Amino acid sequence: MAEVNDSVDVTAADSSGPTSTSSGPVSTSYGHRTSVSNAKFEVEKFDGSGNFCMWQCEVMDVLFQQELDITLDLEGKPDDISEKDWIKMNRQACGTIRLCLAKDQKYFVMRETSARVLWQKLENKFMTKSIENRLYLKKKLFQFQYKKGTSMLKHLDNFNKVLADLQNLDEEIKEEDKALLLLNSLPDSYDHLTTTLLYGKDKIKFDDVSNALVNNEYRKRDQHVHRDTVSEALTVRGRSDEKSQTSQGRGRKGRSQSRGASSEKRRPAKDECFACGKKGHWKKDCPNKKDKGKKESNANIVHSDEEEESAFTVTSSGSYSDEWILDSGCSYHMCPHRDWFATLQEFDGGVVLIGNNNPCGTKGVGKIRLKMHNGSIKVLEEVRYVPDLKKNLISLGVLDSKGYRIIMEGGVLKVVRGAFVAMKGTRKGNLYALDGCTVTGRAVVSHSPDNEETDTSKLWHMRLGHAGEKALQGLVKQGVLKGAKTGKVGFCEHCVLGKQSRVKFGTAVHRTQGILDYVHTDVWGPTKVASLGGKHWFVTFIDDFSRRVWVYTMRHKHEVLDIFLNWKKMIETQTGRKIRRLRSDNGGEYKSDPFFDICRDEGIVRHFTVSGTPQQNGVAERMNRTLVEKVRCMLSNAGLGKAFWAEAVNYACHIVNRLPAAANDGKTPLEVWSGSLPTDYDQLHVFGCPAYFHVTETKLDPRAKKAIFLGFSTGVKGYRLWCPNTKKIVLSRDVTFNEAEMLKQKTAQKENVRPSITQ
């Protein structure tokens, strides 16, 4: 084994060889390659027993500085370098590598003139890439654990060495896997840090974990030094006070005894133990202490745990979270963001205790607006402004005192008043995070800084009939929404105005095996305003297996039977399957004698709801609600009158069949129905957006007319447009859309919502 100090100084200069000690800059050209460096590098000579990967990395860095690394990458000479220069570069690279080897390791490469061949020989000898070695290193990585007494910095170094060894064997470990394996290697005392780092995240980076561990290590060191300094100061002061008390009021005898005690017992040095007088440890770590020592030791352990927990709290809160935590332990609603308050009365409101009884000052109280899971806006009143707080907290106790009920089941928390769900939260770890976000000023607080991406997501949000973020994100993951990367939409006023929810009934499960095994149907209406075609009603048919929906508008309810027969004939002809069961409510349109006779003749089993409980027809009821909500949103967004409701409901049906459904495990109804994902998303456009269709008139007349996009017509490969000038529906395939105009209007709108009050 070579001596520890057996190293070589290597100068990065091409002209004078790898060991040049030229005092000035040197410039040498090999084709387009020029070196102008005279820096020295000290590389420890490799004797075969050290870390080959680390030595290899250092030598590679030297070769790179000398601009000789190309000799390791290429088998043959590059075209822009002459043969003579290529040979010289190889000899220089070989010389650099050999000078970094111990004498015992030079023998089997001493006559090599090709740097690439020399390098490969070293790798073959010292870096085994066999399956056994890969198994050994992977096992070492997966079983890697923190060794008691090791500093966290050393632990990270050891972990990184294992990763480097695997990378040198061409084994790539995913970023998230590295982070999780590092967290798994930590002792139980770091559980708080692990929970904090993973809280509310779908992904985690290795650098985030390692940086948090390093910061925590330095913080603990600073606290330890501070605690020891304070402890020493208190101890010295206590001994001084004791001497003072002994000498006071005792005359000469007292003073004599005090001097005697002082002379007999000298003051310990800084690194001596106050208990036994020996060097090398402190009193708190003294092995000679018995019961008293054990008691003090236990107290220290508790103190250390409290400090560690506090450190983790600080680590977890490097940046304020935009999430709201539904907390049963806090006495008030609290928030650290001053700009989130719609109204704020500032005053000094005393302190609140958080975490491990850390005091935080209250600087005011006010109101904050929140966008809920269903798009509605709630106002949170009497919110304390606590600047030093690291989380946004909603007090469940306050909500309970205001008459709300708290329901927790299946990882979901609901705040309910009567039949309405005021708030909803999802469990993350042991905490419940609000399903919603904060409305501040004219926009919702958003995580995405990319305005262009946000606009793209908003555009798809409008194209898909104001679909929810979850559905958008599902389609983004499948790559069918061009330009959208996250699916984050932010605040949408039209969703606020068009949507609301109530506490849902239990969902019945129908174990259907295929399409048309079970069909749900329901009638909606009447509307006070007739559609453009004079319709007041619509009827829906929903396939339970795929959740595909068909919508037909009607003038009167008695048209249901004729529509059902036409739909039944069409759908059974297209699929080759028969409708087996039909579920509806007790409406007279479904309970007529002709309807019963036809179902009996066709072998269709009828299922009805109990009178007065439409919730038993939940699939159809929820579908109608979904369609009508989209109609409201699209009409509001487009600024169109209620007469366009039929056009909107038909387009909403077209969209719903192309959105991921929870009942289908995230698949779209059309995907389940046909077995393939729809591919026509590029044909979707924002309902009501300006559209210019091609016309052929005289040579000097405009080649296009302006209209409004309303959707598609069944059986026609073209777009359905409304021409305001002629008050007629136009079908055209040559259309130019101006969706950007809708996006500009949406962005420019002032927030004008009428929030319901949540205290």
Summary of the structure (lengths in Angstrom):
residues: 759
radius of gyration: 37.9
end to end distance: 74.8
largest distance: 127.9
contacts: 2177
relative contact order: 0.05
helix: 42%
strand: 20%
